[in-house]
């Protein structure tokens, strides 16, 4: 993947050469991340339909976090700045929502 559009490869290529090797497994990994990230809306929709009101279930945040982590790894592989910037801020946001979710569960038990 040596092309002029590389953003991080000059800095990370020596440390993580596997990140920039091209293979069909990277394509599968990227598709799985996209599928996982997109599935969160289906899960939320089905959960809301079951309860007959709009609800964001806790699993939505777990899927959001892991889907965005996988998508971010794939974005580093693709090594295009717009794609990286599209995902780099998501895992911390979803992680924070998970922290708030678990703090809320623990405070309601007291």
Secondary structure, DSSP 4 states (H G I P E B T S, - for coil): ---TT-SSHHHHTTT-GGGG---HHHHHHHHHHHHHHHHHHHHHHHHHHHHTS----HHHHHHHHHHHHHHHHHHHHHT-HHHHHHHHTHHHHHHHHHHHHHHHHHHH--
